[in-house]
């Protein structure tokens, strides 16, 4: 109970400060930074599972509100974009792992898992079953998610004309009579996804139910701000809680490797996003969020806060996770055979 109170207080203060300073996506970046600093200072941080789950459902339902018939009409143009995303993932994974081995002395298995662009929970579960440096892999992956959470909103103004609004305009809030059934359906579907082992189950369940209702025209409007804003703040706090138990010395030792790896991933993602934007006439900001190898839930929240196309972003991040889910076990099995031969 006490860690949750400290975390909530730090997250609320971070959101308020970021809003006052005019920081893009303040409800996400502010709490992420303040809770991270609290954790690194030795503070006890954490959030109850029910609050985390409620956050995922709410953000998922809000994401689905952007899946309009007009947005779905552009889906025929996405296969080319998904193909370029796969190429970017291969470059980040292959060259990033090589970079970690040669510059920082990582063993091949740890380098592979640390360089994986996303799917943190899956990567960590694999790390516990193979001979890999689990603390090092965990720290580098967590630093990557935090860095991308903080970098993307500040890169965004450089890629669009004018100034980004801290709270972008969106659809009118949906009626409570429609919101209640959507949330109930989202929870049921999310729990079903969770039993099937699907990543970000509650978030994807929320988006699936909401998207179906909005795409069919049965439901209109977004989640009211009084509900969506706390969900974004909670998401930021969740990122910060991943640094619980991590000392500043551990962070410093992993910072160089994580910074170089994240910088490389950002360059590759920027290049691929720019190519997609030019070829398919997709807004650069939307393409960047879709190609940024951050956490699924974090990037989905980012798409809403920065007024990007949530359907396009969701399709690409789900595709990235599915691709990694299929490819990583194969790569790990091959790496393990090489380790056994040695």
C-alpha positions as CSV (number, residue, x, y, z in Angstrom):
1,X,0.0,0.0,0.0
2,X,2.8,2.4,0.9
3,X,4.8,2.0,-2.4
4,X,1.6,2.6,-4.3
5,X,0.9,5.9,-2.4
6,X,4.5,7.1,-3.1
7,X,4.2,6.1,-6.7
8,X,0.8,7.8,-7.2
9,X,2.1,11.0,-5.6
10,X,5.3,11.1,-7.7
11,X,3.3,10.4,-10.9
12,X,0.7,13.1,-10.2
13,X,3.5,15.6,-9.4
14,X,5.3,14.6,-12.7
15,X,2.2,15.0,-14.8
16,X,1.4,18.4,-13.2
17,X,5.0,19.7,-13.7
18,X,5.2,18.4,-17.3
19,X,1.8,20.1,-18.1
20,X,3.0,23.4,-16.6
21,X,6.2,23.3,-18.6
22,X,4.3,22.6,-21.8
23,X,6.1,19.2,-22.4
24,X,4.5,17.1,-25.2
25,X,2.5,14.1,-24.0
26,X,2.8,15.4,-20.4
27,X,0.5,12.8,-18.8
28,X,2.9,10.1,-20.0
29,X,6.4,11.5,-19.9
30,X,6.1,13.4,-16.6
31,X,5.1,10.4,-14.5
32,X,7.5,8.2,-16.2
33,X,10.4,10.5,-15.4
34,X,9.5,11.3,-11.8
35,X,8.7,7.7,-10.8
36,X,11.9,6.5,-12.4
37,X,13.9,9.1,-10.4
38,X,12.1,8.0,-7.2
39,X,13.0,4.3,-7.9
40,X,16.6,5.1,-8.6
41,X,16.8,7.2,-5.4
42,X,15.9,4.0,-3.5
43,X,12.2,4.8,-3.0
44,X,9.7,1.9,-2.9
45,X,7.6,2.1,-6.0
46,X,4.8,-0.1,-7.3
47,X,1.2,-0.2,-8.4
48,X,-1.6,-2.7,-7.7
49,X,-2.3,-5.1,-10.5
50,X,-6.0,-4.0,-10.7
51,X,-4.9,-0.4,-11.4
52,X,-2.5,-1.6,-14.1
53,X,-5.2,-3.7,-15.8
54,X,-7.8,-0.9,-15.6
55,X,-5.2,1.4,-17.3
56,X,-4.7,-1.1,-20.2
57,X,-8.4,-1.6,-20.7
58,X,-9.1,2.2,-20.7
59,X,-6.3,3.0,-23.2
60,X,-7.4,0.1,-25.4
61,X,-11.0,1.3,-25.6
62,X,-9.8,4.9,-26.3
63,X,-7.5,3.5,-29.1
64,X,-10.4,1.8,-30.7
65,X,-12.3,5.1,-30.9
66,X,-9.9,6.1,-33.7
67,X,-10.7,3.1,-35.9
68,X,-13.3,4.9,-38.1
69,X,-14.4,3.7,-41.5
70,X,-12.2,6.3,-43.1
71,X,-9.2,5.0,-41.2
72,X,-9.9,1.4,-42.2
73,X,-10.0,2.5,-45.8
74,X,-6.3,3.0,-45.7
75,X,-5.6,-0.5,-44.6
76,X,-5.0,-1.7,-48.2
77,X,-1.8,0.4,-48.2
78,X,-0.3,-1.1,-45.1
79,X,1.3,-4.3,-46.4
80,X,4.2,-2.4,-47.9
81,X,4.6,-0.5,-44.6
82,X,4.6,-3.8,-42.6
83,X,7.2,-5.2,-45.0
84,X,9.5,-2.3,-44.3
85,X,8.9,-2.6,-40.6
86,X,10.1,-6.2,-40.8
87,X,13.2,-5.1,-42.6
88,X,13.9,-2.5,-39.9
89,X,13.4,-5.0,-37.1
90,X,15.9,-7.4,-38.8
91,X,18.4,-4.6,-39.0
92,X,18.0,-3.5,-35.4
93,X,18.2,-7.0,-34.1
94,X,21.0,-8.3,-36.2
95,X,23.3,-5.3,-36.2
96,X,22.4,-4.3,-32.7
97,X,23.4,-7.7,-31.3
98,X,26.7,-7.5,-33.2
99,X,27.3,-4.0,-31.8
100,X,26.8,-5.3,-28.2
101,X,29.1,-8.2,-28.7
102,X,32.0,-6.2,-30.3
103,X,31.8,-3.0,-28.3
104,X,30.7,-4.2,-24.9
105,X,31.7,-7.8,-24.7
106,X,28.2,-9.3,-24.5
107,X,27.9,-13.1,-24.9
108,X,25.9,-14.0,-28.1
109,X,22.7,-15.0,-26.2
110,X,22.6,-11.9,-24.0
111,X,23.4,-9.7,-27.0
112,X,20.5,-11.2,-29.0
113,X,18.0,-10.7,-26.2
114,X,19.2,-7.2,-25.2
115,X,19.0,-6.0,-28.8
116,X,15.5,-7.3,-29.4
117,X,13.4,-4.3,-30.3
118,X,10.5,-4.7,-27.9
119,X,8.4,-7.5,-26.4
120,X,10.0,-7.0,-23.0
121,X,8.0,-9.6,-21.0
122,X,8.6,-12.2,-23.7
123,X,12.3,-11.4,-23.8
124,X,12.7,-11.7,-20.1
125,X,10.8,-15.0,-19.9
126,X,13.3,-16.4,-22.5
127,X,16.2,-14.9,-20.6
128,X,15.3,-17.0,-17.5
129,X,15.4,-20.3,-19.5
130,X,18.7,-19.8,-21.3
131,X,22.3,-18.9,-20.3
132,X,22.0,-15.1,-20.5
133,X,22.9,-12.2,-18.2
134,X,19.3,-11.5,-17.0
135,X,20.0,-8.3,-14.9
136,X,21.9,-6.8,-17.8
137,X,19.3,-7.7,-20.4
138,X,16.5,-6.4,-18.1
139,X,18.2,-3.1,-17.5
140,X,19.1,-2.4,-21.1
141,X,15.5,-3.3,-22.3
142,X,13.9,-1.1,-19.6
143,X,16.2,1.9,-20.4
144,X,15.2,1.5,-24.0
145,X,11.5,1.8,-23.2
146,X,12.1,4.8,-21.0
147,X,14.3,6.5,-23.5
148,X,11.8,6.1,-26.3
149,X,9.0,7.3,-24.1
150,X,10.9,10.5,-23.5
151,X,12.5,10.9,-26.9
152,X,9.5,10.4,-29.2
153,X,7.5,13.4,-28.0
154,X,10.5,15.7,-28.3
155,X,11.3,14.4,-31.8
156,X,7.7,14.9,-32.9
157,X,7.8,18.8,-33.1
158,X,10.8,18.5,-35.4
159,X,8.8,16.3,-37.8
160,X,5.6,18.3,-38.1
161,X,4.7,21.8,-38.9
162,X,3.8,24.1,-36.1
163,X,3.7,23.3,-32.4
164,X,2.2,20.1,-31.0
165,X,-0.8,20.6,-28.6
166,X,-0.2,19.2,-25.2
167,X,-3.8,17.9,-25.3
168,X,-4.7,17.3,-28.9
169,X,-8.2,17.8,-30.2
170,X,-10.2,14.6,-30.6
171,X,-13.7,13.2,-30.9
172,X,-16.4,14.1,-28.5
173,X,-16.6,11.9,-25.4
174,X,-18.9,8.9,-25.8
175,X,-22.0,8.5,-23.7
176,X,-21.8,6.5,-20.5
177,X,-24.5,4.2,-21.8
178,X,-22.1,3.2,-24.6
179,X,-18.9,3.3,-22.5
180,X,-20.2,0.8,-19.9
181,X,-20.9,-2.1,-22.3
182,X,-17.7,-1.4,-24.2
183,X,-15.6,-1.7,-21.0
184,X,-17.4,-4.9,-19.9
185,X,-16.8,-6.5,-23.4
186,X,-13.2,-5.3,-23.4
187,X,-12.5,-7.0,-20.0
188,X,-14.1,-10.3,-21.1
189,X,-12.2,-10.4,-24.4
190,X,-9.0,-9.3,-22.7
191,X,-9.2,-12.1,-20.2
192,X,-9.8,-14.5,-23.1
193,X,-6.7,-13.2,-24.9
194,X,-4.7,-13.5,-21.6
195,X,-5.6,-17.2,-21.4
196,X,-4.3,-17.7,-24.9
197,X,-1.0,-16.1,-24.0
198,X,-1.5,-13.0,-26.2
199,X,0.7,-10.1,-25.2
200,X,-0.9,-6.9,-23.9
201,X,-4.2,-8.9,-23.7
202,X,-6.4,-6.4,-21.9
203,X,-5.2,-3.5,-24.1
204,X,-5.8,-5.4,-27.3
205,X,-9.1,-6.7,-26.0
206,X,-10.2,-3.1,-25.3
207,X,-9.1,-1.9,-28.7
208,X,-10.8,-4.9,-30.5
209,X,-14.2,-4.3,-28.9
210,X,-14.1,-0.6,-29.2
211,X,-12.8,-0.7,-32.8
212,X,-15.6,-3.1,-33.8
213,X,-18.2,-0.7,-32.4
214,X,-16.7,2.4,-33.9
215,X,-15.9,0.9,-37.3
216,X,-19.5,-0.3,-37.6
217,X,-20.9,3.0,-36.6
218,X,-22.7,1.6,-33.6
219,X,-20.6,3.7,-31.2
220,X,-19.2,7.3,-31.5
221,X,-16.8,9.3,-29.4
222,X,-13.8,8.7,-27.3
223,X,-13.3,7.8,-23.6
224,X,-14.0,10.9,-21.5
225,X,-11.0,12.9,-20.3
226,X,-11.8,12.2,-16.7
227,X,-11.1,8.5,-17.3
228,X,-8.5,8.6,-20.1
229,X,-6.1,11.1,-18.4
230,X,-5.6,9.0,-15.2
231,X,-5.0,6.0,-17.5
232,X,-2.2,7.9,-19.3
233,X,-0.7,8.9,-16.0
234,X,-0.8,5.3,-14.8
235,X,1.0,4.2,-17.9
236,X,3.8,6.6,-17.3
237,X,4.1,5.4,-13.7
238,X,4.2,1.8,-14.8
239,X,7.3,2.5,-16.9
240,X,9.0,4.1,-13.9
241,X,8.2,1.2,-11.6
242,X,10.4,-1.1,-13.8
243,X,13.4,0.6,-12.2
244,X,12.5,-0.7,-8.7
245,X,15.5,-2.3,-7.1
246,X,17.9,-0.8,-9.6
247,X,20.8,1.2,-8.3
248,X,22.3,4.3,-10.0
249,X,25.6,2.4,-10.4
250,X,23.8,-0.4,-12.3
251,X,22.2,2.2,-14.5
252,X,25.5,4.0,-15.3
253,X,27.2,0.7,-16.2
254,X,24.4,-0.1,-18.7
255,X,23.8,3.4,-19.9
256,X,26.5,3.5,-22.6
257,X,25.4,0.2,-24.1
258,X,21.7,1.0,-23.9
259,X,22.2,4.6,-25.2
260,X,24.2,3.4,-28.2
261,X,21.7,0.6,-29.0
262,X,18.7,2.9,-28.6
263,X,20.3,5.6,-30.7
264,X,21.0,3.0,-33.5
265,X,17.4,1.8,-33.2
266,X,16.0,5.3,-33.5
267,X,18.1,6.0,-36.6
268,X,16.9,2.9,-38.3
269,X,13.3,3.5,-37.3
270,X,13.5,7.2,-38.4
271,X,14.9,6.1,-41.8
272,X,12.2,3.5,-42.3
273,X,9.4,5.8,-41.1
274,X,10.6,8.6,-43.5
275,X,10.6,6.1,-46.4
276,X,7.1,4.9,-45.6
277,X,5.9,8.5,-45.1
278,X,7.2,9.4,-48.5
279,X,6.1,6.3,-50.4
280,X,2.6,6.0,-48.9
281,X,1.8,9.6,-48.0
282,X,1.4,8.7,-44.3
283,X,2.1,11.6,-41.8
284,X,5.7,11.3,-40.5
285,X,4.6,11.6,-36.9
286,X,2.3,8.6,-37.3
287,X,4.9,6.6,-39.1
288,X,7.6,7.3,-36.4
289,X,5.3,6.2,-33.5
290,X,4.4,3.0,-35.5
291,X,8.1,2.2,-36.2
292,X,9.6,3.2,-32.8
293,X,10.6,0.0,-31.0
294,X,9.0,1.0,-27.7
295,X,6.6,-0.9,-25.5
296,X,3.3,-1.7,-27.1
297,X,1.1,-0.1,-24.5
298,X,3.4,2.9,-24.3
299,X,3.4,3.6,-28.0
300,X,-0.3,3.1,-28.2
301,X,-0.8,5.7,-25.5
302,X,1.7,8.0,-27.4
303,X,-0.4,7.7,-30.6
304,X,-3.4,9.0,-28.7
305,X,-1.6,11.8,-26.9
306,X,0.2,13.1,-30.1
307,X,-2.9,12.7,-32.3
308,X,-1.5,10.0,-34.5
309,X,-3.6,7.4,-36.3
310,X,-4.1,4.7,-33.6
311,X,-5.3,2.0,-36.1
312,X,-2.1,2.3,-38.1
313,X,0.1,2.4,-35.1
314,X,-1.6,-0.5,-33.4
315,X,-1.4,-2.7,-36.6
316,X,2.4,-2.1,-36.8
317,X,3.1,-2.7,-33.1
318,X,1.0,-5.9,-33.0
319,X,2.7,-7.1,-36.2
320,X,6.1,-6.4,-34.5
321,X,5.2,-8.4,-31.5
322,X,3.8,-11.3,-33.5
323,X,6.9,-11.4,-35.7
324,X,9.2,-11.4,-32.7
325,X,7.1,-14.1,-31.0
326,X,7.7,-16.3,-34.0
327,X,11.3,-15.4,-34.7
328,X,12.9,-15.2,-31.3
329,X,12.3,-18.8,-30.2
330,X,13.9,-20.0,-33.4
331,X,16.9,-17.7,-33.0
332,X,17.3,-18.6,-29.4
333,X,17.2,-22.3,-30.2
334,X,19.9,-21.9,-32.8
335,X,22.0,-19.9,-30.4
336,X,21.5,-22.5,-27.7
337,X,22.8,-25.3,-30.0
338,X,25.9,-23.2,-30.7
339,X,26.4,-22.8,-27.0
340,X,26.1,-26.5,-26.3
341,X,28.6,-27.3,-29.0
342,X,31.1,-25.1,-27.3
